[in-house]
């Protein structure tokens, strides 16, 4: 890193629907540790995907200190009502179900616009418009409080993952296999598009293209911060990884007994959660390789080591979801229980459990996990 400039830190937040509450707790702990260390506004880059895009935009649009903003973010998550995110009334769910049935029976011949989601997320747009002042992002950039906000979403029209970059600083645009950057003034549409869980949430139109969840085809969720020349990253994931996977119990069932819920859970986990862990492993390998090159020779080749810290749940969020499952509205439980038994739908429901009790438990878990990483966080944020 060039010693003549301030160390550039990035906060990278991944996705996972209601699991995003975990990140609020972690970020609160990070903010407290930064304040205690005399570096209260440590992060110049906020990078979010899916639910992480909501949290990143909220933090980027703050009108107060980072630590005060994290308190408001926690208040949002712990007081959330599922009807602020999706419509769960029987009429709404029945209408969507009828549209799906009509399309299947008629092969789409009876309607010009086919059903493309299971849930109505119009309330989410209203909630985020109320909670996030997107104009404030530009003000924070002008004042130097923030350099860049990035939000990633997947273009359903061409299968490319687009990272929307909201920055007043010049940067080198990038294009890689099925992913690219695009300058934009990020709005509620970009954030809702990034958080549009496939099949459950409807695509969002941006510049005439239909966009969905940013975790889709996002093979390198850390890349935006790296492309923007971050010297160090704190990455907050939402996937539990047991210390000894070999001891994890699994059910022995045959193929015919495998439920749709179980298949969908594996599919969503692979799409929504696996990318962060894989990219962290990749960055570790790259850094270890670069350490074999003399430090003075790296800049000549345009190479640099990127410090990073990965914080993820120390408890299985799916198990917490199973304990909180009954808090889902009856209409929504009816929808998902048709896909499998209680054990099968627990993991699936963790993406949709926008209820206070579940989110409060995740916030507390995130806060405790963040505090456990105090020594590593202090090392990352030091100049």
N, C-alpha and C positions, 0 to 999 in steps of 0.2 A: 504493500500500500504506500502511496505517496504521503510522506510524513507532513507535507505542507498543507494538507487539507484534513478536515474533520473526518473521522471514521464514519463511513456510510452504513447505517444499519437498516435492515428490512424486517418487517413482521409479516410472515407468510401464514395465511389461515386457509385451511382446506375445507372441504364440504361434508355434508351429511345430514341435511334437514334439521330436525329438532336437536340433533346431537351438537349443533352449533352452540348450544347453551354452555357446553363444557369449555369452549374457547373463551367465553366471557369471564369465567372464573380464573382461567390461566392468565389472561391478559391483566386482570385486576392484580394478581400476585406479581406479575412482571412490572406493572406500573409502580407498585409499592416499593419493590426492590430498586428500581431505577431512581425513584425519588430519594430513597435512603442513601443511595450512592452519589447523589448530587448531579444526576443526569436525568431529570424528570421528563424531558422530551427527546428521548434517545433515538426514536425511529423517524427517518426521513422518507422511507418507502413503506406503504401499506399495500399488500398484495393479497387479494382474496378470490376464492373460487367457491361457487355454490353458497351454502350457508355462511361460509367464510367471507364471501363478497358482502353480505349484509353487515357483518361485524366490521370488516375493513372500511366500508363506506361510512358507517356510523362513527368510527374513530377518526376518519379523515375529515369529517364535517363538524368536528367538535368546536364549540365556542368557549371551552374552558380548558383547564389542564388535562393531560392524559389521565391522571389518576381520578379526577372528578368525572371525566367522561366514562371511565370504566364503571363507576358507580351507577351512572344512568343506564349504561348498557346492561348491567346486572338487573337493575330494576325492571327493564323491559322484558328480559327473559323470565324472571321469577314471577312476574305478574301476568304473563301472557295467557290468553284464552284462545283455544283452538279456532273459535269463530272469528278471531282477528286475522287468521291466516287462510283458512279455507271455509267454505260454506258446508255445514254438516246437516242442514235441515233435510228432512225426508224428501221434500219436493225437489230440491236441487239435485240430490243424489239420484232420485228416480228419473228425472229428466235426462241426466247424463246416461243412465243405464238404458233408457228407452232409445236414445240416439245410437248407442252402440248396437243394440239389438236390431234397430231398423237398418243400419248400415250392413250388418252381417246378413240379414235375411234378404235384403234387396240388392246385395252386392254394390251398395252405394248409389244405386240408380235413382232413389227417391229424394236424395238431398245433394246439393252442390258441395256443401262443406261437411266433410265427414268428421265424426268424433275423434279427437286426438288426445284425450286425457280422461282420467277417472274422477278428478276433483276440480272444483271451481275455486280459483285462487284470487279472485278479484279483491277480497278483503286484504290480502297481503299488500297489494299496490297502495291501498288507502293507508294502511298502517305505516309503511315505509315512507310515504309522502309526508305523513304527519311527523314522523320521528327523525327523519334525516333532511337537513337543509343542504341540498346539493350545491346551492350558490356559495355556501360557506367554504366549500372545498377550494374554490378559486381564491377566496380571501386568505385562507390559510397558506396557500402557495405563495401568494404575493408577500405575505408577512414573513415567510421563511420557516413557518411552523411545520410545513409539509412540503416535500419535493414532488412526490409522485404517488398516485393511486392507480392500481391496476385491478381490473375485473375480467375474468375469462368466461366465455360462453361458447357453445358449440353451434355452428351454422348448419342447420339441418338440410339446407339446400345444396351444400357442396361437401359436407362432412369434415369441414375444417374447424379446428379450435382457434378462436380468435381472442387474443388478449387486448382488451381496450385499455389504452394508456392515457391517463389524464395527467398531463404534466406541463409546466411552464418552462421546463428545461429541455434543451435539445438532447436527443438520444438517437442511437443508430437503430433503425427499424430492423426486425428480423423475420425471416421466413425459414421454417424447417419443414420436415415431412409432416403434412396435415396440421400445422400450427403456425401462426403468424401474429404479428403485432399490428395494431391499428390505432392511430391517435383519435381521441374522442373526448368530449366533455361528458363525463359519466352522469347518467340520470337514473331515475327509478326503473326505467325500462331495462337498462343494462344489468342492474342488480337483480331484478326479478327474473330476467332471462338466465343469468348465471345460476340462480337458485331453483330453476324449473326442473324438478326431478322427473326424469323420463317416465312416461306413461301416466304418472299420477298428476303432474302439473302440465298445463298447456304451454306450448311454445309461445315466445314473445317476439313480436315483429320489431326489427330495428333496421332502418334504411331499406325496407322492402324485403328483408331476409328473415326467415323464421329461426329463432335461436332457442336452444335448450341448455340444460345443465352444463356448467363449465367443466365438470369432471369427465364428461364424455370425451374420448379421444385425447385427453390431456395426459400425455405420457411423461411430461416433464413439468410438474406444477411449481418447481423451484426456479424454472428457467427465466421467468419474467424478472425476478429480482436480480438474478445473475447478469442478465443482459443489460440491466440498468445500472451495472457497476457497483452493486452492493458489496461491501467488504465482509459483512457478516450477516447471517440470517438466524432468526429464531422462528422455527417452524412449529405450528401447533396443529397436530392431527387429532382425529377423533376415533381412531381404531385401536382397540385393545390388542396388545401382543403379549401372550403369556411368556414368562421367562423360560419355561421349559415346555414347548409345544408337544413334546412326546408324551407328557402326562395328561394332556387335554383329553377328556372323555368324548367319545363319539358313538353314535348309534349305528348298529349294524342292521341295515334294512335293504331290501331288494329294490330294484329299479321301479317296479310297479307300485311300491308303497311311498315313493318319493312324491311329496305334494308340490303343487304349483308355488305355494308360499316358500317352501324350502329352496326351490330353484330360483325364484325371484330374489330371495335373500342373498344367495351366492352371487347372482348376477349384479345386484345393486352394490354389494360389498366390493366386488371386483372393479366396478365402474367408479364408485364414489370414494372408496377408501384406500385401495391398494397402491394407487399412483404415488402418494406421498412417501410411503415407506420405501418403495422401489427407487424413487428419485433420490432420497436421502442415502440409500446404499450406493447409488451411482456416484453421488457427489463424494462420498467417502473414498471410493476407489480412485476417482480422479485426483483428489487431494493427496492420497497416499502415493500415487504415481508421480505427481509433481514434486513431492518431497525428495524424490530420487534425483531431481535436477538441481544443480547449485542455485541458491537463492538469487544471486546476481545475474544469472543467465535467463531466468524466467521472464522478466519484462521484455527482453530482446525478442522473445518469441510470442509476446502478447499473452503470456500465461500468468495465472495467479491462483493462489490458494484461497478458497472462500470458507471462512469459519462458519460453523453452523451448530445449532442446538435443536434437537427434535424432542418436543414434549408431547406425550400421548397418554391416554387413560391408563391408570394402574388397576382399574376394575373393568369388567366386561359390561359395556353399556347395554348389550342385548339382555343380560340378566336383570339389570335395573329396569329395563323396559317391560320385561315379563312381570315384574312385581307391580308395575304401575299401569299395566294394560287395561284394567277395568276403568281407569279414568278417561279412556277414550269415549266419545259419545256413542250411544248404542247403535246409531245408524252407521257409523264408521266401523264399529266392531262387526256389524252384520256384513259389511262389504268385504273386510279382510278375512273373516272366519270362513268364508266360502272357499278360500284358497288353501286352507290347511288347518291342523289342530293348533292348540294354544302354544305349544313349544315351537312350532314351525313359524307362526306369525309374530312371535316376540321380536325377533331381529328386524323383521319387516316393519313392525309398528314403531320401532325406535326412530325411524325417519319422520314419522307423522305425529308423535306424541308431543304436540305443542300444548302441554298442560303444565300448570304451575308446579305441581309436586314433582313431576319428572324433571323439569328444567332446573328446579331448585337443587335437586340432588346432583345434577351434572355440574352446576355452577360450583357447588361446594367441593365436589371431587376435583374439578379443574383448579380451584384455588389451592387446595392442599397439594396437588401434584406440582403446581407452579412453585410453591414455597419450598418443596423438597429439592427443587433445582436451583436454589438460590446461589450456590457457589458457581455453578456453570453459567448462570445468567450474568452474574457479576463479571466473570471472565470475558463473556461475549461483549458486554457493553463498555468495557474499559477502553479508553482512547488507544 
